[in-house]
Amino acid sequence: MNRIDRLYALVEELRAAGPRGRTARQLAGHFEISVRTVERDLSALGQAGVPLATKQGRTGGYTLDRSMSLPPLNFTPREATAVAVALSRSDHVLFARDARSALQKIVAAMPERALEEARTAAAKVRLLVQPVPDPDAEIAERIWLAVRDNHVLRIGYTDVGGIETEREVEPQHVVVGPNGSYLTAWCRLRQDDRVFRMDRITWAERTPTPPRPRHAAPEVKVDGHDTKLPESALRPEDLLPNTDIGLSRTPATVGPTRRSGG
């Protein structure tokens, strides 16, 4: 992580910590750097105008001004438990850190009594864990940025038979599933929509060539599983009956499935 990224991450970590704050030693351990480097970074943030405050005493540390922290969210213990269970499943290399940061923000905004009740409830829940191969973190990040920004990728891909090919692909979706994670893309080599297991992508680099004009990519079926749009979680009104919100919505259609594999 370069220094600019780390400075942004420090602000987010302090924002997530809320009024409890973080000590320089805690921040150093979190970012795997020295305490001296943390203090130098915090000094730079302060000089740049970030409203940092320090707490004295045994539990002292650094906090962000309240204006840069989340307002009270009024999560009930059940709501907090539901979010904790959902985020605990987000252990994919692309989203693990962000899931933890989101949960820290929720915890920081909850009253102690409600938080303890949520922790007690969460302790009664167990998640089934299925070991799956993780993609290389750096390769996964390059893939994600290409998907997000609609950039063509050149990749090295090893198929199930152990044969490696070099492809130019136009990324469409990242699919996170129980058996691993996948990239769906238009493959210029095969001239078809394909599904690539991310742990079999041995290298990935962006190319300067433009993608085709964007078209609606069909929903995928991977390893026999249907896919689901997590965007719906950011549009909770879509999950309610139309009469509850006073809107008329047309259900999303599901397109044909796509061939998987190389």
C-alpha positions as CSV (number, residue, x, y, z in Angstrom):
1,M,0.0,0.0,0.0
2,N,1.5,3.3,-1.0
3,R,1.4,6.3,1.3
4,I,-1.5,8.1,-0.3
5,D,-3.7,5.0,-0.1
6,R,-2.6,4.5,3.5
7,L,-3.5,8.1,4.5
8,Y,-7.0,7.5,3.1
9,A,-7.2,4.2,4.9
10,L,-6.1,5.8,8.2
11,V,-9.0,8.3,8.0
12,E,-11.5,5.4,7.3
13,E,-10.1,3.4,10.2
14,L,-10.5,6.3,12.6
15,R,-14.0,7.0,11.2
16,A,-14.9,3.4,11.8
17,A,-13.6,3.5,15.3
18,G,-15.9,6.4,16.2
19,P,-15.5,7.9,19.7
20,R,-13.5,5.0,20.9
21,G,-10.6,6.0,18.7
22,R,-7.4,4.0,18.0
23,T,-4.0,4.2,19.6
24,A,-0.9,4.7,17.4
25,R,0.2,1.1,18.3
26,Q,-3.2,-0.3,17.2
27,L,-3.0,1.6,13.9
28,A,0.6,0.4,13.4
29,G,-0.4,-3.2,14.0
30,H,-3.4,-2.9,11.7
31,F,-1.4,-1.4,8.8
32,E,1.8,-3.4,9.5
33,I,4.0,-0.3,9.8
34,S,6.0,1.2,12.7
35,V,4.4,3.5,15.3
36,R,6.8,6.2,14.2
37,T,5.4,6.0,10.6
38,V,1.8,6.1,11.9
39,E,2.6,9.2,14.0
40,R,4.2,10.9,10.9
41,D,1.1,10.0,8.8
42,L,-1.3,11.4,11.4
43,S,0.8,14.6,11.6
44,A,0.5,14.9,7.8
45,L,-3.3,14.4,8.0
46,G,-3.6,17.1,10.7
47,Q,-1.6,19.5,8.7
48,A,-3.8,18.8,5.7
49,G,-6.9,19.8,7.7
50,V,-8.3,16.5,8.9
51,P,-9.9,17.2,12.3
52,L,-8.0,14.8,14.5
53,A,-8.3,14.8,18.3
54,T,-6.2,13.0,20.9
55,K,-7.4,11.4,24.1
56,Q,-5.1,11.2,27.1
57,G,-4.8,8.4,29.6
58,R,-4.4,4.6,29.5
59,T,-7.2,4.2,26.9
60,G,-6.2,7.3,25.0
61,G,-5.6,7.5,21.3
62,Y,-6.6,9.3,18.2
63,T,-10.2,10.1,17.1
64,L,-11.9,12.0,14.3
65,D,-14.1,14.9,15.0
66,R,-17.8,13.9,15.3
67,S,-18.6,15.8,12.1
68,M,-16.6,13.2,10.2
69,S,-18.1,10.2,11.9
70,L,-21.3,8.4,11.3
71,P,-24.4,9.9,13.0
72,P,-26.3,7.6,15.3
73,L,-27.8,4.8,13.1
74,N,-30.2,3.4,15.7
75,F,-29.6,-0.2,14.8
76,T,-31.6,-2.7,16.8
77,P,-29.7,-5.6,18.2
78,R,-31.4,-7.9,15.7
79,E,-30.6,-5.6,12.8
80,A,-26.9,-5.5,14.0
81,T,-26.8,-9.3,14.3
82,A,-28.3,-9.7,10.8
83,V,-25.7,-7.3,9.3
84,A,-22.9,-9.0,11.2
85,V,-23.9,-12.4,9.9
86,A,-24.1,-11.1,6.3
87,L,-20.8,-9.3,6.5
88,S,-19.1,-12.3,8.1
89,R,-19.8,-14.1,4.9
90,S,-17.9,-11.4,2.9
91,D,-14.5,-13.0,3.4
92,H,-13.6,-12.8,-0.3
93,V,-10.1,-11.2,-0.8
94,L,-11.7,-8.2,-2.6
95,F,-14.2,-7.3,0.2
96,A,-12.9,-8.7,3.5
97,R,-11.3,-5.4,4.6
98,D,-14.3,-3.3,3.6
99,A,-16.7,-5.7,5.3
100,R,-14.7,-5.4,8.5
101,S,-14.6,-1.6,8.2
102,A,-18.4,-1.4,7.6
103,L,-19.0,-3.5,10.7
104,Q,-16.7,-1.4,12.8
105,K,-18.7,1.7,11.8
106,I,-21.9,0.0,12.9
107,V,-20.4,-1.1,16.2
108,A,-19.0,2.3,16.9
109,A,-22.5,3.9,16.6
110,M,-24.3,1.5,18.8
111,P,-25.0,2.0,22.5
112,E,-23.1,-0.4,24.7
113,R,-26.2,-2.2,26.0
114,A,-27.6,-2.8,22.5
115,L,-24.1,-3.9,21.3
116,E,-23.8,-6.5,24.0
117,E,-27.2,-7.8,23.2
118,A,-26.2,-8.1,19.5
119,R,-23.0,-9.8,20.4
120,T,-24.8,-12.3,22.6
121,A,-27.3,-13.1,19.8
122,A,-24.5,-13.4,17.2
123,A,-22.7,-15.9,19.5
124,K,-25.6,-18.2,19.0
125,V,-25.2,-18.3,15.2
126,R,-22.8,-20.5,13.3
127,L,-21.9,-20.2,9.6
128,L,-21.1,-23.2,7.4
129,V,-17.6,-22.7,6.0
130,Q,-16.5,-24.4,2.8
131,P,-12.8,-24.0,2.0
132,V,-12.4,-22.5,-1.5
133,P,-9.3,-21.6,-3.4
134,D,-8.5,-17.9,-3.1
135,P,-7.3,-15.9,-6.1
136,D,-4.0,-13.9,-5.9
137,A,-4.9,-10.7,-4.1
138,E,-3.1,-8.4,-6.6
139,I,-4.6,-10.2,-9.6
140,A,-8.0,-10.1,-8.1
141,E,-7.7,-6.3,-7.5
142,R,-6.6,-5.7,-11.1
143,I,-9.6,-7.8,-12.3
144,W,-12.0,-5.8,-10.0
145,L,-10.7,-2.4,-11.3
146,A,-11.1,-3.6,-14.9
147,V,-14.7,-4.8,-14.2
148,R,-15.5,-1.5,-12.4
149,D,-14.0,0.8,-15.0
150,N,-14.9,-1.3,-18.1
151,H,-11.3,-1.9,-19.2
152,V,-10.1,-4.7,-21.5
153,L,-7.8,-7.2,-19.8
154,R,-5.1,-9.4,-21.2
155,I,-4.9,-12.6,-19.0
156,G,-3.1,-15.8,-18.7
157,Y,-5.6,-18.6,-18.0
158,T,-5.0,-22.3,-17.1
159,D,-8.1,-24.4,-17.9
160,V,-9.2,-27.5,-16.0
161,G,-6.9,-29.6,-18.2
162,G,-3.9,-27.7,-17.3
163,I,-3.5,-25.9,-20.7
164,E,-2.6,-22.2,-20.4
165,T,-3.7,-19.7,-23.0
166,E,-3.4,-16.0,-23.3
167,R,-6.6,-14.1,-23.8
168,E,-8.0,-10.6,-24.3
169,V,-11.2,-10.3,-22.4
170,E,-13.9,-7.7,-21.8
171,P,-14.8,-8.0,-18.1
172,Q,-18.5,-8.0,-17.2
173,H,-19.0,-9.3,-13.6
174,V,-17.2,-10.7,-10.6
175,V,-19.1,-13.8,-9.3
176,V,-18.5,-14.8,-5.7
177,G,-19.8,-18.3,-5.0
178,P,-19.6,-21.3,-2.7
179,N,-17.0,-23.0,-4.8
180,G,-14.8,-20.0,-5.6
181,S,-14.8,-16.7,-7.4
182,Y,-15.1,-16.1,-11.1
183,L,-14.8,-13.5,-13.8
184,T,-17.4,-13.4,-16.5
185,A,-16.3,-11.7,-19.7
186,W,-16.5,-11.6,-23.5
187,C,-13.5,-13.6,-24.7
188,R,-12.0,-12.2,-27.9
189,L,-10.2,-15.5,-28.5
190,R,-13.3,-17.6,-28.4
191,Q,-15.7,-14.8,-29.6
192,D,-18.1,-15.8,-26.9
193,D,-19.2,-15.0,-23.3
194,R,-17.1,-17.1,-21.0
195,V,-16.6,-17.7,-17.2
196,F,-13.1,-17.8,-15.8
197,R,-12.2,-19.1,-12.4
198,M,-10.2,-16.3,-10.8
199,D,-7.7,-18.7,-9.1
200,R,-6.8,-20.0,-12.5
201,I,-5.9,-16.6,-13.8
202,T,-2.1,-16.6,-13.5
203,W,-1.6,-12.9,-14.5
204,A,-3.7,-10.0,-15.6
205,E,-2.9,-6.6,-17.1
206,R,-4.9,-3.8,-18.6
207,T,-4.7,-3.1,-22.3
208,P,-5.2,0.2,-24.1
209,T,-7.7,-1.3,-26.6
210,P,-11.3,-0.2,-26.1
211,P,-14.0,-2.7,-25.3
212,R,-16.9,-3.3,-27.7
213,P,-19.9,-1.0,-27.3
214,R,-21.6,-2.0,-24.1
215,H,-24.4,-4.5,-24.3
216,A,-26.6,-6.1,-21.7
217,A,-24.7,-9.2,-20.4
218,P,-27.0,-12.1,-19.7
219,E,-27.2,-13.4,-16.1
220,V,-24.9,-16.3,-15.5
221,K,-25.2,-19.8,-14.1
222,V,-21.9,-21.0,-12.6
223,D,-21.3,-24.5,-11.3
224,G,-25.0,-25.1,-11.5
225,H,-25.8,-22.1,-9.3
226,D,-27.9,-19.1,-10.3
227,T,-26.4,-15.7,-9.6
228,K,-27.8,-12.8,-7.6
229,L,-27.4,-9.1,-7.8
230,P,-26.1,-7.7,-4.5
231,E,-27.1,-4.2,-5.7
232,S,-30.6,-5.2,-4.5
233,A,-29.3,-4.9,-0.9
234,L,-28.6,-1.2,-1.6
235,R,-32.2,-0.8,-2.9
236,P,-34.3,-2.2,0.0
237,E,-37.4,-0.5,-1.4
238,D,-37.3,-3.0,-4.3
239,L,-37.8,-5.8,-1.8
240,L,-41.0,-4.3,-0.4
241,P,-44.5,-4.8,-1.9
242,N,-45.2,-1.9,-4.3
243,T,-48.1,-0.8,-2.1
244,D,-45.8,-0.3,0.8
245,I,-43.8,2.4,-1.0
246,G,-46.3,3.8,-3.4
247,L,-44.3,2.9,-6.5
248,S,-44.9,0.6,-9.4
249,R,-41.9,-1.4,-10.4
250,T,-41.3,-3.9,-13.1
251,P,-39.5,-7.1,-12.0
252,A,-36.1,-7.5,-13.6
253,T,-35.9,-10.1,-16.3
254,V,-33.3,-12.9,-16.3
255,G,-31.4,-13.5,-19.5
256,P,-30.1,-16.8,-20.9
257,T,-27.3,-18.6,-19.2
258,R,-23.7,-18.5,-20.4
259,R,-21.2,-21.1,-21.1
260,S,-18.7,-21.6,-18.3
261,G,-15.1,-22.7,-18.5
262,G,-12.4,-21.7,-21.0
